[in-house]
Amino acid sequence: MKKTIVIVAVLVIISCYGITEVRSDASDHRYKEGDPVPLYANKVGPFHNPSETYRYFDLPFCSSGHVTEKKEALGEVLNGDRLVSAPYKLDFKKDKDTEVACKRKLSKDDVAHFRNAVQKDYYFQMYYDDLPIWGFIGKVDKEGKDDPSEYKYFLFKHIQFEVSYNKDRVIEIMAHMDPQSLVDLTEDKEVEAEFMYTVKWKETEIPFEKRMEKYSQSSSLPHHLEIHWFSIINSCVTVLLLTGFLATILMRVLKNDFMKYAQDEEAADDQEETGWKYIHGDVFRFPKYKSLFAAALGSGSQLFTLTVFIFMLALVGVFYPYNRGALFTALVVIYALTSGIAGYTASSFYCQLEGKNWVRNLLLTGCLFCGPLFLTFCFLNTVAIAYSATAALPFGTIVVIVLIWTLVTSPLLVLGGIAGKNSKAEFQAPCRTTKYPREIPPLPWYRSTLPQMAMAGFLPFSAIYIELYYIFASVWGHRIYTIYSILFIVFIILLIVTAFITVALTYFQLAAEDHEWWWRSFLCGGSTGLFIYGYCLYYYYARSDMSGFMQTSFFFGYMACICYGFFLMLGAVGFRASLLFVRHIYRSIKCE
């Protein structure tokens, strides 16, 4: 198993290093005065609906000539990027003053199209030498008007570019829309639109290697950092309280239990046992639906490994701002390469549980997370196609992903499964399991599964909820998030709290003579995923301005998959922690 993990780690690092090298080589351009510098128009869309983006020329902008499409990497396509040559020409160190890019006579339909876009706060995005440019395409004049029918709509037709350079390299670019140069879109009538641009170059001392720092610093402002550190302190207090509770209460109770059981054994062998020792013959009885349980454990272990590798890449600076598609590429590649871990974990544990049909277990493991994700993708991709949005993946990209799953993910899953089956590891149970299970005594309602899951999920969620806002604002908004070190600390705290609270609830369950703790520990550990999905509802309605069927379906659809992934990952963590704890306490007493 250790060799497998090392091989997977090496493959992941090599693959992702290659991905980042391609990106850095593509952007490390040197220019001479007058050289053309690539400017690509990417996409347009409603500002408050980050998933609802369209191609730049889906709006009736004019072009200065033949429009060429840039070839995108896999991650860029998954990110919804569709780069095409822009109508503006920004040659290196060449100033231009109010130059006409192109002219177009806008028909009534074109005017209505632009007006609808301005009404929805459409923005545009471009890339100049891999530096991002943002701007709104127009504005709505609401001053002194209460009735929406009196609003006036205008299209910006003059962009002012300010470009900074250091010797032979582009360092920074800013774009401003001229508020005086407008096209009136209020009425449905044909209008002439003359799109113009101005370019001003200025020298700067900022080195090329630091040109992306200004985007990273926006998430590291002092008031933001204060909130992040408050979040960590709040989480650490939660961890300290929880560990203190376990150390003082749980360990003291266990110590008393050990002393009591030792005295009972010395005093009388026929004395009736009570508490968690009473069920020592049932506590290691294998759970129901063992194939599903092993598959969930395998998928959770794979997702945990995936998350750790993503954090490693983030901490070494791979996911710098506007490194287009790097995160999506890394997710696809690492998930494919770590599928062997899911196969090995699920198959070996299934065989430890004396399962016979390991092939079916392997198929279940492969489909447990990918199945719901694939169904969600099919629905959402159909919605994106209906909207003609850039979120709709081209057929070629879908073929590439299917080939990756067929030629990399599935073979590694099978190889991991075969290795797990051949490991012939036996389940380590300190106590012998009796032939017939004991009857579980009647328990109060708050000791049932759902109340226990609610208690187990609340504490880990409370440790991360402040950081969740910034993550959501980055993924489902336009905020830049780069403080991965703080996020990693919060992730470690999440794991610790999840493990501790699951162990505590498992002890109380066993003390109540309920020996069916296997599934309960997994469900309690993973219940934080349900709380995160509950936060999605709050964020959508209270903290965002998202609207429309496409954006709503994308938000809740993909967040359901992410929260399901969290459920599997944290469920595996909770079960592993509980298994260590249960083995420890039953190894500490003499069981016949």
Sequence and secondary structure as in RCSB ss.txt:
>XXXX:A:sequence
MKKTIVIVAVLVIISCYGITEVRSDASDHRYKEGDPVPLYANKVGPFHNPSETYRYFDLPFCSSGHVTEKKEALG
EVLNGDRLVSAPYKLDFKKDKDTEVACKRKLSKDDVAHFRNAVQKDYYFQMYYDDLPIWGFIGKVDKEGKDDPSE
YKYFLFKHIQFEVSYNKDRVIEIMAHMDPQSLVDLTEDKEVEAEFMYTVKWKETEIPFEKRMEKYSQSSSLPHHL
EIHWFSIINSCVTVLLLTGFLATILMRVLKNDFMKYAQDEEAADDQEETGWKYIHGDVFRFPKYKSLFAAALGSG
SQLFTLTVFIFMLALVGVFYPYNRGALFTALVVIYALTSGIAGYTASSFYCQLEGKNWVRNLLLTGCLFCGPLFL
TFCFLNTVAIAYSATAALPFGTIVVIVLIWTLVTSPLLVLGGIAGKNSKAEFQAPCRTTKYPREIPPLPWYRSTL
PQMAMAGFLPFSAIYIELYYIFASVWGHRIYTIYSILFIVFIILLIVTAFITVALTYFQLAAEDHEWWWRSFLCG
GSTGLFIYGYCLYYYYARSDMSGFMQTSFFFGYMACICYGFFLMLGAVGFRASLLFVRHIYRSIKCE
>XXXX:A:secstr
 HHHHHHHHHHHHHHHHHHHHHHHHHH     TT B  EEEEEEEETT TT  EEGGGS    SS   B    HH
HHHTT   EE S   BTT  EEEEEEEEEEE HHHHHHHHHHHHTTEEEEEEETTEEEEEESEEEE TT  SGGG
 EEEEE EEEEEEEEETTEEEEEEEEE TTSEEE SSSS EEEEEEEEEEEEE    GGGTTHHHHHTTS HHHH
HHHHHHHHHHHHHHHHHHHHIIIIIHHHHHHHHHHHHHHHHH TTS   GGGGGTTTTTS  SSHHHHHHHHHHH
HHHHHHHHHHHHHHHTTSS TT TTHHHHHHHHHHHHTHHHHHHHHHHHHHHTT S HHHHHHHHHHHHHHHHHH
HHHHHHHHHHHHT TTS  HHHHHHHHHHIIIIIHHHHHHHHHHHHHT      SS   SS        GGGSHH
HHHHHHHHHHHHHHHHHHHHHHHHHTSS     HHHHHHHHHHHHHHHHHHHHHHHHHHHHTT    HHHHHHHH
HTHHHHHHHHHHHIIIII    SHHHHHHHHHHHHHHHHHHHHHHHHHHHHHHHHHHHHHHHSS   
